[in-house]
Amino acid sequence: MNKNLSFVLVGILIFVIGLAGNLLMPFYLPYYHELDTELVNHSVNLKINPVTTEKVINVTTNSENNTIYVVTNNTNVNIFVYYSNLTLALNNSNGFIAAKVSPGNYIIAVNNPTQVSQYVSFHYAVIPAYELTNFNSYSSIAGTATEFIMAIGIVIAGIGLIKIMFGGRLGTKLDKILQTPERGKKRK
């Protein structure tokens, strides 16, 4: 087999390994399953009228260091978390909120600031703060590592393709560059 074609195939293999690692993160990341289960089990679909705020759910947290985590399918809505006395505790304007809260009763509400009705799929979870923090840390590290592996695969495959396409002078020069152990020394 051609050496340049081997470069391409090895590069593609490394890229596929990185891609598989990225796509399979839900199966090996800690806390992914717990968070996903909570979000799936606590799902509400609703229609919000124009320029209105609708109370979606009452939530009670019983222990210290809990996080209220809310995700919607719509970034045009605002999420509000109120204390039970309707004092605003937290808000976010892009359809997502994750905030550490004290034990107590909370009301989660969604606001539609637009002039048209919107359908919103609303998912929420009350989870220990360390689970969300660890999940975010692990997913960030794993995502960066798998993206780096994919980039290495692309570079190796790209070098092989360039060497195949320019098999003449450029390919020979690339071979010399890649095989020269010390580039700083002068040639005689």
GUNU-922895 format. One record per residue (C-alpha): z, x, y; chain. Coordinates in nm, 3 decimals, padded with zeros to 5 digits, always signed. Layout:
BEGIN
{rec {Z, X, Y}, "A"},
...
% end
This chain:
BEGIN
{rec {+00.000, +00.000, +00.000}, "A"},
{rec {-00.078, +00.114, +00.350}, "A"},
{rec {+00.220, +00.272, +00.531}, "A"},
{rec {+00.149, +00.068, +00.846}, "A"},
{rec {+00.137, -00.256, +00.649}, "A"},
{rec {+00.474, -00.161, +00.498}, "A"},
{rec {+00.613, -00.136, +00.855}, "A"},
{rec {+00.492, -00.488, +00.927}, "A"},
{rec {+00.634, -00.631, +00.604}, "A"},
{rec {+00.972, -00.460, +00.647}, "A"},
{rec {+00.987, -00.584, +01.006}, "A"},
{rec {+00.908, -00.939, +00.897}, "A"},
{rec {+01.172, -00.918, +00.622}, "A"},
{rec {+01.438, -00.798, +00.868}, "A"},
{rec {+01.341, -01.075, +01.112}, "A"},
{rec {+01.368, -01.340, +00.837}, "A"},
{rec {+01.712, -01.208, +00.734}, "A"},
{rec {+01.832, -01.233, +01.095}, "A"},
{rec {+01.682, -01.580, +01.134}, "A"},
{rec {+01.847, -01.698, +00.812}, "A"},
{rec {+02.181, -01.562, +00.933}, "A"},
{rec {+02.137, -01.749, +01.260}, "A"},
{rec {+02.036, -02.078, +01.099}, "A"},
{rec {+02.308, -02.062, +00.834}, "A"},
{rec {+02.594, -02.005, +01.080}, "A"},
{rec {+02.738, -02.354, +01.020}, "A"},
{rec {+02.803, -02.256, +00.657}, "A"},
{rec {+02.996, -01.936, +00.721}, "A"},
{rec {+03.159, -01.976, +01.064}, "A"},
{rec {+03.530, -02.060, +01.055}, "A"},
{rec {+03.629, -02.393, +01.214}, "A"},
{rec {+03.268, -02.516, +01.234}, "A"},
{rec {+03.320, -02.775, +00.963}, "A"},
{rec {+03.649, -02.901, +01.112}, "A"},
{rec {+03.500, -02.942, +01.460}, "A"},
{rec {+03.183, -03.103, +01.326}, "A"},
{rec {+03.381, -03.348, +01.112}, "A"},
{rec {+03.598, -03.450, +01.407}, "A"},
{rec {+03.296, -03.504, +01.631}, "A"},
{rec {+03.111, -03.707, +01.368}, "A"},
{rec {+03.419, -03.920, +01.291}, "A"},
{rec {+03.483, -03.993, +01.660}, "A"},
{rec {+03.148, -04.118, +01.782}, "A"},
{rec {+03.072, -04.401, +02.026}, "A"},
{rec {+02.733, -04.529, +02.142}, "A"},
{rec {+02.726, -04.721, +02.467}, "A"},
{rec {+02.508, -04.842, +02.750}, "A"},
{rec {+02.635, -04.754, +03.096}, "A"},
{rec {+02.520, -04.961, +03.391}, "A"},
{rec {+02.396, -04.787, +03.707}, "A"},
{rec {+02.657, -04.625, +03.934}, "A"},
{rec {+02.954, -04.729, +03.719}, "A"},
{rec {+03.235, -04.562, +03.529}, "A"},
{rec {+03.329, -04.697, +03.189}, "A"},
{rec {+03.645, -04.624, +02.995}, "A"},
{rec {+03.539, -04.510, +02.650}, "A"},
{rec {+03.856, -04.433, +02.456}, "A"},
{rec {+04.231, -04.372, +02.475}, "A"},
{rec {+04.341, -04.042, +02.325}, "A"},
{rec {+04.692, -03.924, +02.243}, "A"},
{rec {+04.783, -03.559, +02.194}, "A"},
{rec {+05.110, -03.487, +02.017}, "A"},
{rec {+05.142, -03.112, +02.022}, "A"},
{rec {+05.114, -02.825, +02.267}, "A"},
{rec {+04.787, -02.636, +02.301}, "A"},
{rec {+04.552, -02.917, +02.208}, "A"},
{rec {+04.200, -02.933, +02.344}, "A"},
{rec {+04.008, -03.247, +02.429}, "A"},
{rec {+03.647, -03.173, +02.342}, "A"},
{rec {+03.378, -03.421, +02.451}, "A"},
{rec {+03.002, -03.394, +02.403}, "A"},
{rec {+02.731, -03.642, +02.500}, "A"},
{rec {+02.358, -03.648, +02.440}, "A"},
{rec {+02.296, -03.697, +02.812}, "A"},
{rec {+02.351, -03.436, +03.084}, "A"},
{rec {+02.297, -03.695, +03.359}, "A"},
{rec {+02.643, -03.844, +03.308}, "A"},
{rec {+02.986, -03.731, +03.424}, "A"},
{rec {+03.281, -03.706, +03.188}, "A"},
{rec {+03.629, -03.786, +03.320}, "A"},
{rec {+03.964, -03.742, +03.149}, "A"},
{rec {+04.245, -03.939, +03.315}, "A"},
{rec {+04.617, -03.938, +03.250}, "A"},
{rec {+04.741, -04.278, +03.132}, "A"},
{rec {+04.841, -04.363, +03.494}, "A"},
{rec {+04.470, -04.319, +03.592}, "A"},
{rec {+04.528, -03.990, +03.774}, "A"},
{rec {+04.226, -03.763, +03.722}, "A"},
{rec {+04.308, -03.476, +03.486}, "A"},
{rec {+03.965, -03.320, +03.424}, "A"},
{rec {+03.602, -03.384, +03.502}, "A"},
{rec {+03.266, -03.229, +03.429}, "A"},
{rec {+02.920, -03.324, +03.543}, "A"},
{rec {+02.690, -03.216, +03.263}, "A"},
{rec {+02.784, -03.432, +02.967}, "A"},
{rec {+03.031, -03.188, +02.815}, "A"},
{rec {+03.399, -03.107, +02.857}, "A"},
{rec {+03.647, -02.891, +02.667}, "A"},
{rec {+03.990, -02.849, +02.817}, "A"},
{rec {+04.336, -02.758, +02.699}, "A"},
{rec {+04.583, -03.043, +02.761}, "A"},
{rec {+04.956, -03.106, +02.732}, "A"},
{rec {+05.100, -03.366, +02.495}, "A"},
{rec {+05.048, -03.716, +02.629}, "A"},
{rec {+04.813, -04.010, +02.660}, "A"},
{rec {+04.468, -03.971, +02.812}, "A"},
{rec {+04.174, -04.193, +02.890}, "A"},
{rec {+03.821, -04.057, +02.848}, "A"},
{rec {+03.562, -04.220, +03.073}, "A"},
{rec {+03.191, -04.174, +03.136}, "A"},
{rec {+03.028, -04.217, +03.475}, "A"},
{rec {+02.661, -04.298, +03.534}, "A"},
{rec {+02.573, -04.172, +03.884}, "A"},
{rec {+02.206, -04.273, +03.859}, "A"},
{rec {+02.037, -04.595, +03.966}, "A"},
{rec {+01.927, -04.690, +03.612}, "A"},
{rec {+02.119, -04.789, +03.299}, "A"},
{rec {+02.165, -04.510, +03.047}, "A"},
{rec {+02.232, -04.509, +02.675}, "A"},
{rec {+02.486, -04.244, +02.581}, "A"},
{rec {+02.594, -04.116, +02.243}, "A"},
{rec {+02.948, -03.995, +02.297}, "A"},
{rec {+03.141, -03.766, +02.058}, "A"},
{rec {+03.498, -03.647, +02.106}, "A"},
{rec {+03.767, -03.454, +01.922}, "A"},
{rec {+04.126, -03.354, +01.983}, "A"},
{rec {+04.173, -03.020, +01.814}, "A"},
{rec {+04.408, -02.723, +01.841}, "A"},
{rec {+04.297, -02.492, +02.121}, "A"},
{rec {+04.290, -02.185, +01.894}, "A"},
{rec {+04.028, -02.350, +01.669}, "A"},
{rec {+03.788, -02.403, +01.958}, "A"},
{rec {+03.856, -02.057, +02.102}, "A"},
{rec {+03.804, -01.889, +01.764}, "A"},
{rec {+03.492, -02.097, +01.695}, "A"},
{rec {+03.341, -01.996, +02.030}, "A"},
{rec {+03.427, -01.629, +01.974}, "A"},
{rec {+03.292, -01.616, +01.620}, "A"},
{rec {+02.975, -01.806, +01.704}, "A"},
{rec {+02.908, -01.578, +02.000}, "A"},
{rec {+02.953, -01.263, +01.794}, "A"},
{rec {+02.749, -01.395, +01.500}, "A"},
{rec {+02.474, -01.522, +01.733}, "A"},
{rec {+02.447, -01.187, +01.909}, "A"},
{rec {+02.440, -00.995, +01.578}, "A"},
{rec {+02.171, -01.214, +01.423}, "A"},
{rec {+01.959, -01.204, +01.739}, "A"},
{rec {+01.987, -00.823, +01.741}, "A"},
{rec {+01.873, -00.810, +01.377}, "A"},
{rec {+01.577, -01.036, +01.458}, "A"},
{rec {+01.485, -00.815, +01.756}, "A"},
{rec {+01.490, -00.504, +01.535}, "A"},
{rec {+01.259, -00.682, +01.289}, "A"},
{rec {+01.018, -00.774, +01.569}, "A"},
{rec {+01.012, -00.416, +01.699}, "A"},
{rec {+00.946, -00.267, +01.355}, "A"},
{rec {+00.674, -00.521, +01.278}, "A"},
{rec {+00.524, -00.464, +01.625}, "A"},
{rec {+00.505, -00.089, +01.570}, "A"},
{rec {+00.330, -00.150, +01.237}, "A"},
{rec {+00.083, -00.391, +01.397}, "A"},
{rec {+00.006, -00.152, +01.681}, "A"},
{rec {-00.054, +00.128, +01.433}, "A"},
{rec {-00.285, -00.097, +01.228}, "A"},
{rec {-00.481, -00.220, +01.532}, "A"},
{rec {-00.521, +00.123, +01.687}, "A"},
{rec {-00.560, +00.326, +01.371}, "A"},
{rec {-00.762, +00.588, +01.555}, "A"},
{rec {-00.619, +00.813, +01.825}, "A"},
{rec {-00.334, +00.587, +01.935}, "A"},
{rec {-00.216, +00.535, +01.578}, "A"},
{rec {-00.218, +00.911, +01.520}, "A"},
{rec {-00.025, +00.972, +01.842}, "A"},
{rec {+00.233, +00.710, +01.741}, "A"},
{rec {+00.268, +00.883, +01.403}, "A"},
{rec {+00.331, +01.215, +01.577}, "A"},
{rec {+00.587, +01.059, +01.814}, "A"},
{rec {+00.771, +00.887, +01.529}, "A"},
{rec {+00.765, +01.194, +01.304}, "A"},
{rec {+00.848, +01.463, +01.563}, "A"},
{rec {+01.215, +01.554, +01.506}, "A"},
{rec {+01.266, +01.724, +01.844}, "A"},
{rec {+01.065, +01.600, +02.138}, "A"},
{rec {+01.205, +01.843, +02.393}, "A"},
{rec {+01.064, +02.163, +02.243}, "A"},
{rec {+00.732, +02.304, +02.362}, "A"},
{rec {+00.452, +02.332, +02.114}, "A"},
{rec {+00.284, +02.667, +02.057}, "A"},
% end
